[in-house]
């Protein structure tokens, strides 16, 4: 009963009128989503791809095909996005691809925008309910929010949100959390600058290399189930 009720509520939310801030956010990402759709018309995506979605940490992972060896990978990250944006574009950047695995990185910008871990977890719960309803049996891999030198003031909130990620995943058969935060910490438990680009927020090549193995291993495990 709870499952169907939450699924119905998630659809209702998407039909509600947008307020000014939500409308601006939707319009902001519309050009990127249109580019995805144009690209799909020119180059049809592979069937049942491993779909990566989320904010700029996904968008900037430009060597994904090489990192996820011999697997059909599709990158549909759009920079600056939050869980609310991913929900708004679910029907266009997730659902059409019929993915075998969905790898999600969101929450970083949500926290930076002032949302609490509890508020973001509510958006994540709606996303998971939609995925379970409309992509039955698809594995969902949730990447933990990364620590970064430019957002060190959010470390406590990031840890709290990552804890909530794990709680939400525990009760769901096809959902797993991948810890991509710990590999980026130094011996003092602080973000290690050597993994970050000059802006001290986004990952550099070494940072993505630190992500590669835990993400690849989790994908391989999901595909064997």
PLY file of the C-alpha trace (Angstrom):
ply
format ascii 1.0
element vertex 225
property float x
property float y
property float z
element edge 224
property int vertex1
property int vertex2
end_header
0.00 0.00 0.00
2.77 2.43 0.98
4.66 1.68 -2.24
1.75 2.57 -4.52
0.78 5.59 -2.43
4.26 7.08 -2.66
4.43 6.37 -6.38
1.11 8.16 -6.86
2.29 11.12 -4.76
5.51 11.37 -6.80
3.50 11.66 -10.02
1.19 14.23 -8.44
4.16 16.36 -7.38
5.39 16.50 -10.97
1.99 17.76 -12.12
1.78 20.61 -9.62
2.40 24.15 -10.92
6.01 25.24 -10.61
6.89 28.20 -8.43
9.25 30.87 -9.79
12.42 29.24 -8.43
11.49 25.79 -9.74
10.55 27.21 -13.14
13.89 29.02 -13.39
15.72 25.80 -12.50
13.77 23.80 -15.07
14.39 26.39 -17.79
18.06 26.49 -16.86
18.58 22.83 -17.73
16.20 22.62 -20.67
18.95 23.41 -23.26
21.14 20.60 -21.94
18.31 18.10 -22.00
17.41 19.16 -25.54
21.02 18.48 -26.53
20.77 14.97 -25.07
17.63 14.34 -27.09
19.19 15.69 -30.28
22.24 13.49 -29.73
20.01 10.45 -29.21
18.38 11.10 -32.58
21.77 11.32 -34.32
23.43 8.48 -32.43
20.93 6.03 -30.91
22.01 5.04 -27.40
22.88 1.40 -26.70
20.13 -0.87 -25.43
20.01 -1.34 -21.66
22.97 0.99 -20.96
24.69 1.68 -17.68
23.27 5.15 -17.19
25.17 7.79 -15.22
23.05 10.75 -14.08
23.59 13.65 -11.73
25.48 16.88 -11.40
28.84 18.07 -12.73
30.81 15.31 -11.01
29.10 13.00 -13.49
29.09 15.41 -16.45
32.85 15.98 -16.17
33.68 12.27 -15.99
34.58 12.36 -19.66
36.49 9.06 -19.83
33.65 6.97 -18.43
33.67 4.40 -21.26
37.34 3.68 -20.58
36.79 3.59 -16.81
33.87 1.17 -17.03
35.59 -1.35 -19.26
33.73 -3.16 -22.02
30.33 -1.98 -20.86
27.72 0.17 -22.70
27.93 3.42 -20.74
25.78 6.52 -21.19
26.61 9.82 -19.44
23.59 12.08 -18.90
24.92 14.30 -16.14
24.00 17.98 -16.21
26.14 20.37 -14.17
24.64 22.22 -11.23
21.69 19.86 -10.90
20.01 18.75 -7.70
17.69 15.86 -6.90
14.69 18.06 -7.67
16.09 18.69 -11.15
16.69 15.01 -11.71
13.07 14.35 -10.73
11.79 17.03 -13.09
13.66 15.48 -16.02
13.22 11.84 -14.99
10.98 11.14 -18.00
13.62 12.51 -20.37
17.05 11.63 -18.96
16.35 8.34 -17.16
13.19 6.55 -18.27
13.66 6.52 -22.09
16.91 4.55 -21.92
15.59 1.46 -20.11
18.92 1.19 -18.27
20.27 -2.00 -16.73
21.98 0.07 -14.01
21.54 3.70 -12.97
24.47 5.38 -11.22
23.37 8.55 -9.42
25.38 11.44 -8.02
23.26 14.18 -6.46
23.11 15.95 -3.11
26.30 17.97 -3.39
24.65 21.08 -4.85
21.51 20.53 -2.79
23.52 20.95 0.42
25.43 23.92 -1.00
22.08 25.55 -1.81
21.04 25.31 1.84
18.84 22.23 1.86
19.09 19.99 4.91
20.07 16.31 4.67
16.52 15.39 5.70
14.99 17.51 2.92
17.28 16.02 0.29
16.55 12.51 1.55
12.85 13.16 0.89
13.63 14.01 -2.75
15.80 10.91 -3.00
12.99 8.75 -1.61
10.66 10.03 -4.35
13.34 9.29 -6.97
13.75 5.73 -5.67
10.00 5.13 -5.62
9.75 6.26 -9.24
12.68 4.07 -10.25
11.22 1.04 -8.50
7.81 1.62 -10.11
8.86 2.53 -13.66
12.18 0.69 -13.98
11.35 -2.56 -12.23
14.38 -4.68 -11.38
16.89 -2.01 -12.42
19.87 -1.65 -10.11
20.28 1.82 -8.63
23.76 2.74 -7.38
23.91 5.85 -5.21
27.28 7.59 -4.95
27.95 9.25 -1.62
28.44 13.01 -1.66
32.13 13.78 -2.02
34.05 16.00 0.40
35.83 18.87 -1.34
38.23 21.60 -0.13
35.87 24.37 -1.26
32.96 22.93 0.73
34.77 21.76 3.82
32.23 23.71 5.91
29.62 21.18 4.72
31.50 18.05 5.83
29.16 17.37 8.74
26.04 17.82 6.61
27.56 15.64 3.87
28.25 12.86 6.38
24.70 13.09 7.67
23.24 12.89 4.17
25.49 9.96 3.29
24.21 8.21 6.42
20.65 8.77 5.21
21.58 7.38 1.79
22.53 4.11 3.44
19.34 3.98 5.50
17.17 4.48 2.41
19.09 1.81 0.51
18.89 -0.82 3.24
15.22 -1.61 2.73
15.41 -1.74 -1.08
16.51 -4.87 -2.89
17.96 -3.20 -5.98
19.55 -0.13 -4.37
23.16 0.08 -3.18
25.36 2.87 -1.90
28.92 3.27 -3.17
31.34 5.06 -0.87
33.24 7.47 -3.11
33.85 9.94 -0.28
36.39 8.01 1.82
38.92 7.56 -1.02
39.20 11.36 -1.30
40.16 11.97 2.35
43.67 12.44 3.72
45.05 10.89 6.91
43.40 13.67 8.95
39.95 12.94 7.51
39.97 16.11 5.39
39.51 16.41 1.60
42.88 15.68 -0.03
43.68 18.55 -2.45
45.61 16.24 -4.80
42.30 14.75 -6.01
40.76 18.10 -6.97
40.95 20.57 -9.83
42.04 24.17 -9.42
38.53 25.24 -8.35
38.90 22.94 -5.30
35.40 21.57 -5.98
35.53 19.28 -9.00
37.64 16.16 -9.34
40.78 15.99 -11.43
41.98 12.89 -13.29
43.47 11.44 -10.10
40.18 11.97 -8.29
38.21 10.10 -10.95
40.78 7.33 -10.83
40.07 7.04 -7.08
36.38 6.63 -7.96
36.90 4.15 -10.78
37.42 0.91 -8.87
34.58 1.18 -6.32
32.15 2.24 -9.04
33.29 -0.42 -11.51
33.17 -3.17 -8.87
29.64 -2.17 -7.81
28.44 -2.19 -11.43
29.93 -5.61 -12.08
28.28 -6.99 -8.94
24.91 -5.53 -9.95
25.08 -7.02 -13.43
25.76 -10.49 -12.02
22.59 -10.51 -9.92
0 1
1 2
2 3
3 4
4 5
5 6
6 7
7 8
8 9
9 10
10 11
11 12
12 13
13 14
14 15
15 16
16 17
17 18
18 19
19 20
20 21
21 22
22 23
23 24
24 25
25 26
26 27
27 28
28 29
29 30
30 31
31 32
32 33
33 34
34 35
35 36
36 37
37 38
38 39
39 40
40 41
41 42
42 43
43 44
44 45
45 46
46 47
47 48
48 49
49 50
50 51
51 52
52 53
53 54
54 55
55 56
56 57
57 58
58 59
59 60
60 61
61 62
62 63
63 64
64 65
65 66
66 67
67 68
68 69
69 70
70 71
71 72
72 73
73 74
74 75
75 76
76 77
77 78
78 79
79 80
80 81
81 82
82 83
83 84
84 85
85 86
86 87
87 88
88 89
89 90
90 91
91 92
92 93
93 94
94 95
95 96
96 97
97 98
98 99
99 100
100 101
101 102
102 103
103 104
104 105
105 106
106 107
107 108
108 109
109 110
110 111
111 112
112 113
113 114
114 115
115 116
116 117
117 118
118 119
119 120
120 121
121 122
122 123
123 124
124 125
125 126
126 127
127 128
128 129
129 130
130 131
131 132
132 133
133 134
134 135
135 136
136 137
137 138
138 139
139 140
140 141
141 142
142 143
143 144
144 145
145 146
146 147
147 148
148 149
149 150
150 151
151 152
152 153
153 154
154 155
155 156
156 157
157 158
158 159
159 160
160 161
161 162
162 163
163 164
164 165
165 166
166 167
167 168
168 169
169 170
170 171
171 172
172 173
173 174
174 175
175 176
176 177
177 178
178 179
179 180
180 181
181 182
182 183
183 184
184 185
185 186
186 187
187 188
188 189
189 190
190 191
191 192
192 193
193 194
194 195
195 196
196 197
197 198
198 199
199 200
200 201
201 202
202 203
203 204
204 205
205 206
206 207
207 208
208 209
209 210
210 211
211 212
212 213
213 214
214 215
215 216
216 217
217 218
218 219
219 220
220 221
221 222
222 223
223 224
